[in-house]
Amino acid sequence: MSDTADPESLRSRLADELKMLAASPIEKIETTLLIHPRVLQRFRDYVDFLSEAERLVKALGLRGVIQIASFHPEFQFANTEPDAVENYTNRSPFPMLHLLREESISKVAADSDELFEIPKRNVAALRRIGRDEMKKLLNSMIPEIKNAI
């Protein structure tokens, strides 16, 4: 959990996290979450920051080594309605960046058909659960997470 309050501090924290993950053996740390509840609350600002985050990955020489998956309370895929259930695959109680090793993704990607099916299965599961239930679940996490900050 990061207590950063501005995008520049978050960028610095992200750089530290990327370097730490890249330097750590995969057996010790495979992936990390950088949760940042105090910065990038607006989804548009968050999306703008993602471009900067990708430039940082490249500048650190980590393209092809680490990739960033994005999660935000207001996440919305292009060409979807704001409350479409598929958006909940990338929604979280707070803005966060999931740093993934490409090596780990490649293990799943060895079977490209299987990799392609993951998002489809996720959306199908969310449709079974339903948008209202997902909203309740996310909202129920917020007090617990805020107490941990």
Legacy VTK file of the C-alpha trace (Angstrom):
# vtk DataFile Version 3.0
C-alpha trace
ASCII
DATASET POLYDATA
POINTS 149 float
0.000 0.000 0.000
1.477 3.319 -1.030
0.745 6.546 0.816
1.887 8.703 -2.108
-0.321 11.711 -2.714
0.804 12.946 -6.125
1.662 11.401 -9.508
5.381 12.263 -9.310
5.763 10.475 -5.961
3.841 7.523 -7.367
6.150 7.435 -10.380
9.147 7.290 -8.046
7.521 4.555 -5.954
6.698 2.626 -9.136
10.312 2.880 -10.290
11.486 1.453 -6.951
8.946 -1.377 -7.148
9.897 -2.232 -10.740
13.602 -2.347 -9.868
12.951 -4.450 -6.759
10.830 -6.960 -8.681
13.348 -7.225 -11.522
16.225 -7.766 -9.075
14.426 -10.384 -6.952
14.480 -14.083 -7.793
11.139 -15.252 -9.151
11.055 -17.909 -6.427
11.049 -15.127 -3.833
8.750 -12.559 -5.488
6.779 -13.346 -8.615
4.455 -10.351 -8.774
3.588 -7.212 -6.828
0.626 -4.903 -6.349
1.164 -1.183 -5.963
-2.070 0.078 -4.382
-2.285 3.859 -4.281
-5.570 5.051 -2.744
-4.559 8.724 -2.380
-3.559 9.495 -5.953
-5.156 9.112 -9.412
-8.697 8.781 -8.108
-10.117 10.071 -11.394
-10.009 7.367 -14.051
-8.906 9.787 -16.795
-5.881 10.830 -14.701
-5.140 7.168 -14.034
-5.233 6.303 -17.742
-2.871 9.195 -18.482
-0.492 7.909 -15.807
-0.493 4.424 -17.371
1.236 5.847 -20.456
3.868 7.357 -18.208
4.225 4.048 -16.350
4.838 2.218 -19.633
7.502 4.775 -20.585
9.131 4.140 -17.201
9.200 0.368 -17.822
10.954 1.061 -21.125
13.372 3.621 -19.633
14.423 1.118 -16.963
15.138 -1.490 -19.657
12.337 -3.733 -18.373
10.176 -3.972 -21.485
9.741 -7.671 -22.133
10.607 -8.394 -18.494
7.765 -6.782 -16.544
4.364 -5.597 -17.654
1.740 -3.579 -15.838
-1.875 -4.632 -15.474
-4.225 -1.858 -14.423
-7.074 -1.790 -11.921
-9.226 1.147 -10.854
-12.610 1.655 -9.148
-13.956 3.296 -12.314
-12.185 1.084 -14.863
-13.930 1.083 -18.221
-12.921 -0.723 -21.390
-13.244 1.226 -24.621
-16.650 0.885 -26.276
-18.421 -0.297 -23.108
-21.013 1.360 -20.931
-19.640 2.603 -17.581
-21.550 -0.029 -15.604
-21.009 -2.959 -17.994
-20.173 -6.068 -16.011
-17.019 -6.805 -18.053
-15.430 -3.639 -16.649
-15.371 -5.355 -13.261
-12.568 -7.648 -14.427
-10.309 -4.616 -13.937
-12.087 -2.840 -11.096
-10.693 -2.683 -7.594
-11.576 -0.809 -4.405
-8.654 1.582 -5.015
-6.420 2.441 -7.969
-3.617 -0.086 -8.285
-0.887 -1.283 -10.599
-0.200 -5.013 -10.844
3.393 -5.678 -11.865
3.724 -9.026 -13.627
6.801 -10.841 -14.830
6.589 -11.626 -18.534
8.237 -14.965 -17.744
5.219 -15.954 -15.639
2.802 -14.846 -18.333
4.757 -16.828 -20.923
4.175 -20.018 -18.945
0.438 -19.537 -19.430
0.937 -18.216 -22.946
2.635 -21.435 -24.007
-0.886 -22.435 -24.954
-2.147 -19.354 -26.818
-5.678 -20.752 -26.944
-5.704 -21.041 -23.155
-4.387 -17.477 -22.759
-7.085 -16.176 -25.103
-9.783 -17.946 -23.072
-8.886 -16.347 -19.719
-10.631 -12.989 -20.325
-13.669 -14.775 -21.777
-13.954 -16.970 -18.684
-13.548 -13.958 -16.406
-16.360 -12.057 -18.132
-18.605 -15.130 -18.124
-18.020 -15.564 -14.378
-18.844 -11.912 -13.739
-22.037 -12.196 -15.739
-23.074 -15.157 -13.567
-22.291 -13.197 -10.392
-23.940 -10.036 -11.700
-23.050 -6.361 -11.590
-24.953 -5.598 -8.373
-23.204 -8.394 -6.474
-19.801 -7.216 -7.741
-20.551 -3.657 -6.605
-21.464 -4.949 -3.149
-18.302 -7.024 -2.965
-16.004 -4.154 -3.941
-17.744 -1.729 -1.598
-17.491 -4.191 1.282
-13.685 -4.243 0.928
-13.192 -0.492 1.188
-13.611 -0.105 4.995
-11.244 -3.003 5.692
-8.596 -1.640 3.338
-8.937 1.908 4.688
-8.335 0.573 8.211
-5.151 -1.097 6.983
-3.762 2.127 5.534
LINES 1 150
149 0 1 2 3 4 5 6 7 8 9 10 11 12 13 14 15 16 17 18 19 20 21 22 23 24 25 26 27 28 29 30 31 32 33 34 35 36 37 38 39 40 41 42 43 44 45 46 47 48 49 50 51 52 53 54 55 56 57 58 59 60 61 62 63 64 65 66 67 68 69 70 71 72 73 74 75 76 77 78 79 80 81 82 83 84 85 86 87 88 89 90 91 92 93 94 95 96 97 98 99 100 101 102 103 104 105 106 107 108 109 110 111 112 113 114 115 116 117 118 119 120 121 122 123 124 125 126 127 128 129 130 131 132 133 134 135 136 137 138 139 140 141 142 143 144 145 146 147 148
